[in-house]
Amino acid sequence: MPEGWHRQVADGLQITVRLTPKSSRDALDGAENGADGAVWLKARVRAIPEDGKANKALIALLSKKSGVAKSRIHLQSGATSRLKTLVLECSEGEAREAIKRLLA
């Protein structure tokens, strides 16, 4: 499993996600290496990329899978891009558990 899609930051866990909207299902498909060497967590949602609907669906999916409340997950960058950076506000212990759950 590729590493580098997550890192501990002052306010929690920062993750990089590549989002595919308008999918047939909401799911996390593990980590993946890009051709440029970048690493991200692959995610897909049924929502369309309009008016922030896909971003909201991504936050809901990450919350469900990680166990971190939606109100504690923030989009840091990439609002209109497929590659997004999000911060999950959590302790170091919660972050380790969230990483395990996101990859399960």
N, CA, C and O atoms as a Tinker XYZ file with bonds, in Angstrom:
   416  protein
     1  N      0.847000   -1.185000    0.000000    73     2
     2  CA     0.000000    0.000000    0.000000    64     1     3
     3  C      0.888000    1.243000    0.000000    63     2     4     5
     4  O      1.728000    1.386000    0.888000    81     3
     5  N      0.726000    2.143000   -0.969000    73     3     6
     6  CA     1.538000    3.354000   -1.024000    64     5     7
     7  C      1.368000    4.216000    0.225000    63     6     8     9
     8  O      0.266000    4.333000    0.760000    81     7
     9  N      2.445000    4.806000    0.677000    73     7    10
    10  CA     2.417000    5.729000    1.809000    64     9    11
    11  C      2.542000    7.155000    1.283000    63    10    12    13
    12  O      2.891000    7.362000    0.121000    81    11
    13  N      2.262000    8.119000    2.122000    73    11    14
    14  CA     2.461000    9.511000    1.743000    64    13    15
    15  C      1.177000   10.271000    1.460000    63    14    16    17
    16  O      1.237000   11.466000    1.168000    81    15
    17  N      0.033000    9.637000    1.533000    73    15    18
    18  CA    -1.235000   10.322000    1.288000    64    17    19
    19  C     -1.765000   10.987000    2.558000    63    18    20    21
    20  O     -2.775000   11.691000    2.520000    81    19
    21  N     -1.083000   10.763000    3.682000    73    19    22
    22  CA    -1.499000   11.373000    4.941000    64    21    23
    23  C     -0.280000   11.839000    5.721000    63    22    24    25
    24  O      0.819000   11.307000    5.565000    81    23
    25  N     -0.497000   12.847000    6.565000    73    23    26
    26  CA     0.554000   13.279000    7.476000    64    25    27
    27  C     -0.064000   13.982000    8.669000    63    26    28    29
    28  O     -1.123000   14.603000    8.572000    81    27
    29  N      0.619000   13.869000    9.789000    73    27    30
    30  CA     0.175000   14.503000   11.022000    64    29    31
    31  C      0.494000   15.989000   10.946000    63    30    32    33
    32  O      1.611000   16.369000   10.597000    81    31
    33  N     -0.476000   16.826000   11.269000    73    31    34
    34  CA    -0.279000   18.276000   11.322000    64    33    35
    35  C     -0.723000   18.752000   12.698000    63    34    36    37
    36  O     -1.263000   17.973000   13.483000    81    35
    37  N     -0.499000   20.022000   12.989000    73    35    38
    38  CA    -0.780000   20.561000   14.319000    64    37    39
    39  C     -2.220000   20.322000   14.764000    63    38    40    41
    40  O     -2.463000   19.990000   15.925000    81    39
    41  N     -3.174000   20.488000   13.852000    73    39    42
    42  CA    -4.578000   20.362000   14.251000    64    41    43
    43  C     -5.198000   19.015000   13.903000    63    42    44    45
    44  O     -6.417000   18.867000   13.987000    81    43
    45  N     -4.394000   18.034000   13.517000    73    43    46
    46  CA    -4.951000   16.712000   13.257000    64    45    47
    47  C     -4.224000   15.946000   12.170000    63    46    48    49
    48  O     -2.995000   15.873000   12.151000    81    47
    49  N     -5.007000   15.378000   11.266000    73    47    50
    50  CA    -4.487000   14.533000   10.202000    64    49    51
    51  C     -4.822000   15.172000    8.854000    63    50    52    53
    52  O     -5.988000   15.431000    8.556000    81    51
    53  N     -3.797000   15.423000    8.046000    73    51    54
    54  CA    -3.998000   15.984000    6.713000    64    53    55
    55  C     -3.936000   14.837000    5.705000    63    54    56    57
    56  O     -3.003000   14.035000    5.724000    81    55
    57  N     -4.933000   14.766000    4.826000    73    55    58
    58  CA    -4.953000   13.701000    3.826000    64    57    59
    59  C     -5.140000   14.292000    2.425000    63    58    60    61
    60  O     -5.763000   15.339000    2.247000    81    59
    61  N     -4.583000   13.588000    1.444000    73    59    62
    62  CA    -4.744000   13.959000    0.041000    64    61    63
    63  C     -5.658000   12.922000   -0.598000    63    62    64    65
    64  O     -5.438000   11.718000   -0.464000    81    63
    65  N     -6.678000   13.398000   -1.290000    73    63    66
    66  CA    -7.690000   12.528000   -1.886000    64    65    67
    67  C     -7.852000   12.874000   -3.365000    63    66    68    69
    68  O     -7.850000   14.045000   -3.745000    81    67
    69  N     -7.992000   11.844000   -4.187000    73    67    70
    70  CA    -8.366000   12.043000   -5.597000    64    69    71
    71  C     -9.815000   11.599000   -5.717000    63    70    72    73
    72  O    -10.125000   10.420000   -5.549000    81    71
    73  N    -10.694000   12.535000   -6.005000    73    71    74
    74  CA   -12.130000   12.285000   -6.007000    64    73    75
    75  C    -12.665000   12.061000   -7.408000    63    74    76    77
    76  O    -12.352000   12.810000   -8.334000    81    75
    77  N    -13.475000   11.023000   -7.555000    73    75    78
    78  CA   -14.205000   10.763000   -8.792000    64    77    79
    79  C    -15.688000   10.958000   -8.488000    63    78    80    81
    80  O    -16.291000   10.123000   -7.813000    81    79
    81  N    -16.286000   12.046000   -8.976000    73    79    82
    82  CA   -17.723000   12.270000   -8.769000    64    81    83
    83  C    -18.547000   11.508000   -9.801000    63    82    84    85
    84  O    -17.995000   10.918000  -10.730000    81    83
    85  N    -19.852000   11.521000   -9.641000    73    83    86
    86  CA   -20.803000   10.863000  -10.545000    64    85    87
    87  C    -20.493000    9.377000  -10.717000    63    86    88    89
    88  O    -20.630000    8.832000  -11.812000    81    87
    89  N    -20.083000    8.737000   -9.647000    73    87    90
    90  CA   -19.777000    7.312000   -9.679000    64    89    91
    91  C    -21.059000    6.518000   -9.422000    63    90    92    93
    92  O    -22.093000    7.084000   -9.068000    81    91
    93  N    -20.976000    5.225000   -9.603000    73    91    94
    94  CA   -22.138000    4.371000   -9.344000    64    93    95
    95  C    -22.291000    4.055000   -7.858000    63    94    96    97
    96  O    -23.319000    3.527000   -7.434000    81    95
    97  N    -21.253000    4.386000   -7.061000    73    95    98
    98  CA   -21.303000    4.101000   -5.622000    64    97    99
    99  C    -20.398000    5.057000   -4.870000    63    98   100   101
   100  O    -19.511000    5.678000   -5.454000    81    99
   101  N    -20.630000    5.169000   -3.567000    73    99   102
   102  CA   -19.749000    5.924000   -2.684000    64   101   103
   103  C    -18.766000    4.934000   -2.085000    63   102   104   105
   104  O    -19.177000    3.963000   -1.450000    81   103
   105  N    -17.463000    5.165000   -2.278000    73   103   106
   106  CA   -16.473000    4.208000   -1.775000    64   105   107
   107  C    -15.084000    4.824000   -1.708000    63   106   108   109
   108  O    -14.773000    5.795000   -2.398000    81   107
   109  N    -14.257000    4.223000   -0.849000    73   107   110
   110  CA   -12.828000    4.510000   -0.815000    64   109   111
   111  C    -12.141000    3.299000   -1.422000    63   110   112   113
   112  O    -12.450000    2.163000   -1.065000    81   111
   113  N    -11.212000    3.536000   -2.337000    73   111   114
   114  CA   -10.565000    2.443000   -3.065000    64   113   115
   115  C     -9.082000    2.314000   -2.754000    63   114   116   117
   116  O     -8.316000    1.853000   -3.600000    81   115
   117  N     -8.662000    2.712000   -1.555000    73   115   118
   118  CA    -7.264000    2.566000   -1.159000    64   117   119
   119  C     -6.382000    3.672000   -1.684000    63   118   120   121
   120  O     -6.852000    4.618000   -2.316000    81   119
   121  N     -5.100000    3.541000   -1.414000    73   119   122
   122  CA    -4.118000    4.542000   -1.829000    64   121   123
   123  C     -3.534000    4.172000   -3.184000    63   122   124   125
   124  O     -3.487000    3.002000   -3.562000    81   123
   125  N     -3.086000    5.204000   -3.913000    73   123   126
   126  CA    -2.565000    4.996000   -5.259000    64   125   127
   127  C     -1.427000    5.972000   -5.536000    63   126   128   129
   128  O     -1.445000    7.114000   -5.075000    81   127
   129  N     -0.442000    5.508000   -6.292000    73   127   130
   130  CA     0.662000    6.359000   -6.754000    64   129   131
   131  C      0.314000    6.936000   -8.111000    63   130   132   133
   132  O     -0.166000    6.217000   -8.987000    81   131
   133  N      0.551000    8.220000   -8.294000    73   131   134
   134  CA     0.362000    8.856000   -9.583000    64   133   135
   135  C      1.628000    8.756000  -10.412000    63   134   136   137
   136  O      2.683000    8.410000   -9.879000    81   135
   137  N      1.553000    9.045000  -11.682000    73   135   138
   138  CA     2.700000    8.988000  -12.583000    64   137   139
   139  C      3.790000    9.976000  -12.169000    63   138   140   141
   140  O      4.972000    9.757000  -12.435000    81   139
   141  N      3.379000   11.073000  -11.511000    73   139   142
   142  CA     4.335000   12.087000  -11.074000    64   141   143
   143  C      4.937000   11.797000   -9.705000    63   142   144   145
   144  O      5.711000   12.600000   -9.185000    81   143
   145  N      4.587000   10.655000   -9.118000    73   143   146
   146  CA     5.113000   10.280000   -7.815000    64   145   147
   147  C      4.234000   10.696000   -6.654000    63   146   148   149
   148  O      4.496000   10.317000   -5.513000    81   147
   149  N      3.194000   11.472000   -6.926000    73   147   150
   150  CA     2.273000   11.883000   -5.867000    64   149   151
   151  C      1.462000   10.667000   -5.402000    63   150   152   153
   152  O      1.233000    9.729000   -6.166000    81   151
   153  N      1.040000   10.702000   -4.157000    73   151   154
   154  CA     0.245000    9.615000   -3.597000    64   153   155
   155  C     -1.042000   10.203000   -3.037000    63   154   156   157
   156  O     -1.029000   11.270000   -2.423000    81   155
   157  N     -2.148000    9.506000   -3.248000    73   155   158
   158  CA    -3.435000    9.966000   -2.749000    64   157   159
   159  C     -4.318000    8.783000   -2.394000    63   158   160   161
   160  O     -4.053000    7.644000   -2.781000    81   159
   161  N     -5.372000    9.079000   -1.650000    73   159   162
   162  CA    -6.411000    8.111000   -1.324000    64   161   163
   163  C     -7.479000    8.264000   -2.399000    63   162   164   165
   164  O     -7.968000    9.369000   -2.638000    81   163
   165  N     -7.843000    7.159000   -3.049000    73   163   166
   166  CA    -8.859000    7.215000   -4.107000    64   165   167
   167  C    -10.246000    7.164000   -3.480000    63   166   168   169
   168  O    -10.528000    6.317000   -2.632000    81   167
   169  N    -11.102000    8.077000   -3.906000    73   167   170
   170  CA   -12.475000    8.122000   -3.410000    64   169   171
   171  C    -13.415000    8.343000   -4.573000    63   170   172   173
   172  O    -13.071000    8.998000   -5.557000    81   171
   173  N    -14.613000    7.786000   -4.445000    73   171   174
   174  CA   -15.647000    8.001000   -5.453000    64   173   175
   175  C    -16.966000    8.272000   -4.730000    63   174   176   177
   176  O    -17.262000    7.668000   -3.699000    81   175
   177  N    -17.745000    9.186000   -5.287000    73   175   178
   178  CA   -19.055000    9.514000   -4.728000    64   177   179
   179  C    -20.081000    9.597000   -5.846000    63   178   180   181
   180  O    -19.743000    9.860000   -7.000000    81   179
   181  N    -21.326000    9.370000   -5.491000    73   179   182
   182  CA   -22.415000    9.449000   -6.467000    64   181   183
   183  C    -22.780000   10.883000   -6.810000    63   182   184   185
   184  O    -23.324000   11.138000   -7.884000    81   183
   185  N    -22.495000   11.813000   -5.929000    73   183   186
   186  CA   -22.882000   13.219000   -6.105000    64   185   187
   187  C    -22.203000   13.831000   -7.326000    63   186   188   189
   188  O    -21.127000   13.407000   -7.746000    81   187
   189  N    -22.872000   14.847000   -7.883000    73   187   190
   190  CA   -22.319000   15.558000   -9.037000    64   189   191
   191  C    -21.411000   16.693000   -8.540000    63   190   192   193
   192  O    -21.603000   17.208000   -7.439000    81   191
   193  N    -20.430000   17.073000   -9.355000    73   191   194
   194  CA   -19.512000   18.142000   -8.948000    64   193   195
   195  C    -20.092000   19.527000   -9.224000    63   194   196   197
   196  O    -19.562000   20.289000  -10.033000    81   195
   197  N    -21.172000   19.830000   -8.548000    73   195   198
   198  CA   -21.885000   21.081000   -8.767000    64   197   199
   199  C    -22.307000   21.652000   -7.425000    63   198   200   201
   200  O    -22.853000   20.936000   -6.586000    81   199
   201  N    -22.060000   22.929000   -7.221000    73   199   202
   202  CA   -22.440000   23.617000   -5.980000    64   201   203
   203  C    -21.873000   22.945000   -4.728000    63   202   204   205
   204  O    -22.500000   22.993000   -3.669000    81   203
   205  N    -20.716000   22.331000   -4.830000    73   203   206
   206  CA   -20.082000   21.713000   -3.674000    64   205   207
   207  C    -20.687000   20.396000   -3.224000    63   206   208   209
   208  O    -20.325000   19.881000   -2.166000    81   207
   209  N    -21.608000   19.838000   -4.015000    73   207   210
   210  CA   -22.286000   18.595000   -3.619000    64   209   211
   211  C    -21.314000   17.428000   -3.502000    63   210   212   213
   212  O    -21.416000   16.638000   -2.563000    81   211
   213  N    -20.372000   17.303000   -4.436000    73   211   214
   214  CA   -19.406000   16.206000   -4.390000    64   213   215
   215  C    -18.473000   16.357000   -3.187000    63   214   216   217
   216  O    -18.113000   15.364000   -2.555000    81   215
   217  N    -18.082000   17.592000   -2.868000    73   215   218
   218  CA   -17.226000   17.816000   -1.703000    64   217   219
   219  C    -17.949000   17.450000   -0.409000    63   218   220   221
   220  O    -17.357000   16.842000    0.483000    81   219
   221  N    -19.216000   17.814000   -0.305000    73   219   222
   222  CA   -20.010000   17.455000    0.880000    64   221   223
   223  C    -20.153000   15.943000    0.993000    63   222   224   225
   224  O    -20.064000   15.385000    2.087000    81   223
   225  N    -20.373000   15.286000   -0.136000    73   223   226
   226  CA   -20.489000   13.825000   -0.131000    64   225   227
   227  C    -19.172000   13.176000    0.271000    63   226   228   229
   228  O    -19.166000   12.168000    0.977000    81   227
   229  N    -18.051000   13.750000   -0.176000    73   227   230
   230  CA   -16.733000   13.232000    0.205000    64   229   231
   231  C    -16.530000   13.359000    1.711000    63   230   232   233
   232  O    -16.069000   12.415000    2.352000    81   231
   233  N    -16.862000   14.499000    2.278000    73   231   234
   234  CA   -16.709000   14.695000    3.722000    64   233   235
   235  C    -17.584000   13.713000    4.484000    63   234   236   237
   236  O    -17.153000   13.163000    5.497000    81   235
   237  N    -18.809000   13.482000    4.015000    73   235   238
   238  CA   -19.697000   12.515000    4.662000    64   237   239
   239  C    -19.107000   11.104000    4.588000    63   238   240   241
   240  O    -19.157000   10.354000    5.564000    81   239
   241  N    -18.551000   10.747000    3.433000    73   239   242
   242  CA   -17.943000    9.422000    3.264000    64   241   243
   243  C    -16.735000    9.258000    4.186000    63   242   244   245
   244  O    -16.598000    8.236000    4.859000    81   243
   245  N    -15.860000   10.267000    4.217000    73   243   246
   246  CA   -14.684000   10.201000    5.088000    64   245   247
   247  C    -15.090000   10.108000    6.555000    63   246   248   249
   248  O    -14.460000    9.390000    7.331000    81   247
   249  N    -16.129000   10.824000    6.933000    73   247   250
   250  CA   -16.615000   10.770000    8.311000    64   249   251
   251  C    -17.107000    9.370000    8.667000    63   250   252   253
   252  O    -16.773000    8.824000    9.718000    81   251
   253  N    -17.901000    8.810000    7.776000    73   251   254
   254  CA   -18.451000    7.469000    8.006000    64   253   255
   255  C    -17.332000    6.432000    8.134000    63   254   256   257
   256  O    -17.362000    5.587000    9.029000    81   255
   257  N    -16.348000    6.503000    7.238000    73   255   258
   258  CA   -15.274000    5.505000    7.218000    64   257   259
   259  C    -14.253000    5.705000    8.332000    63   258   260   261
   260  O    -13.756000    4.726000    8.889000    81   259
   261  N    -13.930000    6.958000    8.668000    73   259   262
   262  CA   -12.862000    7.228000    9.631000    64   261   263
   263  C    -13.331000    7.268000   11.075000    63   262   264   265
   264  O    -12.540000    7.049000   11.992000    81   263
   265  N    -14.622000    7.548000   11.286000    73   263   266
   266  CA   -15.124000    7.700000   12.647000    64   265   267
   267  C    -14.953000    9.110000   13.189000    63   266   268   269
   268  O    -15.240000    9.360000   14.360000    81   267
   269  N    -14.488000   10.039000   12.352000    73   267   270
   270  CA   -14.320000   11.440000   12.744000    64   269   271
   271  C    -15.587000   12.183000   12.316000    63   270   272   273
   272  O    -16.053000   12.017000   11.188000    81   271
   273  N    -16.139000   12.997000   13.205000    73   271   274
   274  CA   -17.378000   13.717000   12.909000    64   273   275
   275  C    -17.225000   14.633000   11.703000    63   274   276   277
   276  O    -16.158000   15.209000   11.490000    81   275
   277  N    -18.290000   14.772000   10.909000    73   275   278
   278  CA   -18.270000   15.633000    9.723000    64   277   279
   279  C    -17.853000   17.057000   10.069000    63   278   280   281
   280  O    -17.151000   17.709000    9.296000    81   279
   281  N    -18.282000   17.534000   11.223000    73   279   282
   282  CA   -17.959000   18.904000   11.637000    64   281   283
   283  C    -16.471000   19.087000   11.923000    63   282   284   285
   284  O    -16.001000   20.218000   12.046000    81   283
   285  N    -15.729000   17.991000   12.028000    73   283   286
   286  CA   -14.293000   18.040000   12.312000    64   285   287
   287  C    -13.445000   17.712000   11.075000    63   286   288   289
   288  O    -12.241000   17.487000   11.189000    81   287
   289  N    -14.078000   17.685000    9.893000    73   287   290
   290  CA   -13.372000   17.440000    8.638000    64   289   291
   291  C    -13.529000   18.679000    7.760000    63   290   292   293
   292  O    -14.644000   19.118000    7.478000    81   291
   293  N    -12.393000   19.236000    7.332000    73   291   294
   294  CA   -12.420000   20.490000    6.575000    64   293   295
   295  C    -11.635000   20.354000    5.274000    63   294   296   297
   296  O    -10.548000   19.778000    5.242000    81   295
   297  N    -12.205000   20.890000    4.215000    73   295   298
   298  CA   -11.533000   20.942000    2.922000    64   297   299
   299  C    -10.520000   22.080000    2.975000    63   298   300   301
   300  O    -10.894000   23.244000    3.115000    81   299
   301  N     -9.243000   21.744000    2.863000    73   299   302
   302  CA    -8.185000   22.745000    2.957000    64   301   303
   303  C     -7.878000   23.346000    1.588000    63   302   304   305
   304  O     -7.668000   24.554000    1.471000    81   303
   305  N     -7.853000   22.507000    0.553000    73   303   306
   306  CA    -7.605000   23.008000   -0.799000    64   305   307
   307  C     -8.184000   22.033000   -1.818000    63   306   308   309
   308  O     -8.433000   20.866000   -1.517000    81   307
   309  N     -8.394000   22.542000   -3.036000    73   307   310
   310  CA    -8.886000   21.699000   -4.111000    64   309   311
   311  C    -10.393000   21.654000   -4.252000    63   310   312   313
   312  O    -10.933000   20.651000   -4.719000    81   311
   313  N    -11.079000   22.697000   -3.867000    73   311   314
   314  CA   -12.544000   22.711000   -3.913000    64   313   315
   315  C    -13.089000   22.394000   -5.305000    63   314   316   317
   316  O    -14.127000   21.744000   -5.428000    81   315
   317  N    -12.403000   22.845000   -6.348000    73   315   318
   318  CA   -12.892000   22.603000   -7.707000    64   317   319
   319  C    -11.981000   21.656000   -8.483000    63   318   320   321
   320  O    -12.096000   21.548000   -9.704000    81   319
   321  N    -11.095000   20.982000   -7.798000    73   319   322
   322  CA   -10.141000   20.077000   -8.426000    64   321   323
   323  C    -10.441000   18.630000   -8.025000    63   322   324   325
   324  O    -11.116000   18.389000   -7.024000    81   323
   325  N     -9.938000   17.673000   -8.804000    73   323   326
   326  CA   -10.080000   16.264000   -8.420000    64   325   327
   327  C     -9.195000   15.939000   -7.227000    63   326   328   329
   328  O     -9.574000   15.141000   -6.369000    81   327
   329  N     -7.998000   16.565000   -7.167000    73   327   330
   330  CA    -7.097000   16.351000   -6.045000    64   329   331
   331  C     -7.431000   17.343000   -4.949000    63   330   332   333
   332  O     -7.450000   18.553000   -5.170000    81   331
   333  N     -7.691000   16.819000   -3.774000    73   331   334
   334  CA    -8.124000   17.639000   -2.656000    64   333   335
   335  C     -7.265000   17.356000   -1.431000    63   334   336   337
   336  O     -6.778000   16.242000   -1.245000    81   335
   337  N     -7.090000   18.359000   -0.614000    73   335   338
   338  CA    -6.415000   18.201000    0.667000    64   337   339
   339  C     -7.436000   18.521000    1.745000    63   338   340   341
   340  O     -8.070000   19.576000    1.734000    81   339
   341  N     -7.582000   17.584000    2.677000    73   339   342
   342  CA    -8.532000   17.752000    3.768000    64   341   343
   343  C     -7.810000   17.581000    5.091000    63   342   344   345
   344  O     -6.781000   16.910000    5.167000    81   343
   345  N     -8.357000   18.195000    6.134000    73   343   346
   346  CA    -7.821000   18.034000    7.486000    64   345   347
   347  C     -8.910000   17.436000    8.359000    63   346   348   349
   348  O    -10.032000   17.938000    8.423000    81   347
   349  N     -8.549000   16.350000    9.030000    73   347   350
   350  CA    -9.426000   15.717000   10.009000    64   349   351
   351  C     -8.921000   16.153000   11.374000    63   350   352   353
   352  O     -7.810000   15.791000   11.763000    81   351
   353  N     -9.718000   16.924000   12.110000    73   351   354
   354  CA    -9.321000   17.388000   13.429000    64   353   355
   355  C     -9.401000   16.223000   14.399000    63   354   356   357
   356  O    -10.492000   15.748000   14.715000    81   355
   357  N     -8.242000   15.757000   14.876000    73   355   358
   358  CA    -8.228000   14.620000   15.788000    64   357   359
   359  C     -6.885000   14.533000   16.498000    63   358   360   361
   360  O     -5.903000   15.146000   16.078000    81   359
   361  N     -6.858000   13.762000   17.579000    73   359   362
   362  CA    -5.614000   13.541000   18.309000    64   361   363
   363  C     -4.739000   12.564000   17.533000    63   362   364   365
   364  O     -5.179000   11.973000   16.547000    81   363
   365  N     -3.514000   12.400000   17.978000    73   363   366
   366  CA    -2.597000   11.483000   17.297000    64   365   367
   367  C     -3.122000   10.048000   17.336000    63   366   368   369
   368  O     -3.017000    9.324000   16.346000    81   367
   369  N     -3.685000    9.635000   18.467000    73   367   370
   370  CA    -4.259000    8.292000   18.584000    64   369   371
   371  C     -5.458000    8.105000   17.675000    63   370   372   373
   372  O     -5.597000    7.073000   17.019000    81   371
   373  N     -6.323000    9.108000   17.640000    73   371   374
   374  CA    -7.490000    9.057000   16.756000    64   373   375
   375  C     -7.047000    9.019000   15.297000    63   374   376   377
   376  O     -7.676000    8.357000   14.471000    81   375
   377  N     -5.959000    9.731000   14.978000    73   375   378
   378  CA    -5.452000    9.764000   13.598000    64   377   379
   379  C     -4.979000    8.387000   13.164000    63   378   380   381
   380  O     -5.272000    7.960000   12.047000    81   379
   381  N     -4.254000    7.684000   14.026000    73   379   382
   382  CA    -3.793000    6.329000   13.687000    64   381   383
   383  C     -4.981000    5.410000   13.421000    63   382   384   385
   384  O     -4.972000    4.627000   12.472000    81   383
   385  N     -5.992000    5.513000   14.262000    73   383   386
   386  CA    -7.198000    4.677000   14.094000    64   385   387
   387  C     -7.945000    5.064000   12.812000    63   386   388   389
   388  O     -8.444000    4.196000   12.096000    81   387
   389  N     -8.018000    6.355000   12.531000    73   387   390
   390  CA    -8.710000    6.825000   11.319000    64   389   391
   391  C     -8.018000    6.302000   10.061000    63   390   392   393
   392  O     -8.691000    5.910000    9.107000    81   391
   393  N     -6.686000    6.290000   10.047000    73   391   394
   394  CA    -5.934000    5.792000    8.897000    64   393   395
   395  C     -6.271000    4.320000    8.661000    63   394   396   397
   396  O     -6.509000    3.911000    7.524000    81   395
   397  N     -6.292000    3.529000    9.727000    73   395   398
   398  CA    -6.626000    2.101000    9.610000    64   397   399
   399  C     -8.028000    1.923000    9.035000    63   398   400   401
   400  O     -8.247000    1.089000    8.156000    81   399
   401  N     -8.972000    2.715000    9.538000    73   399   402
   402  CA   -10.366000    2.587000    9.074000    64   401   403
   403  C    -10.517000    3.030000    7.631000    63   402   404   405
   404  O    -11.287000    2.430000    6.881000    81   403
   405  N     -9.794000    4.074000    7.225000    73   403   406
   406  CA    -9.904000    4.547000    5.848000    64   405   407
   407  C     -9.364000    3.540000    4.855000    63   406   408   409
   408  O     -9.821000    3.492000    3.713000    81   407
   409  N     -8.397000    2.735000    5.269000    73   407   410
   410  CA    -7.825000    1.723000    4.376000    64   409   411
   411  C     -8.531000    0.366000    4.465000    63   410   412   413
   412  O     -8.267000   -0.519000    3.652000    81   411
   413  N     -9.418000    0.197000    5.436000    73   411   414
   414  CA   -10.094000   -1.097000    5.624000    64   413   415
   415  C    -11.119000   -1.359000    4.530000    63   414   416
   416  O    -11.776000   -2.400000    4.536000    81   415
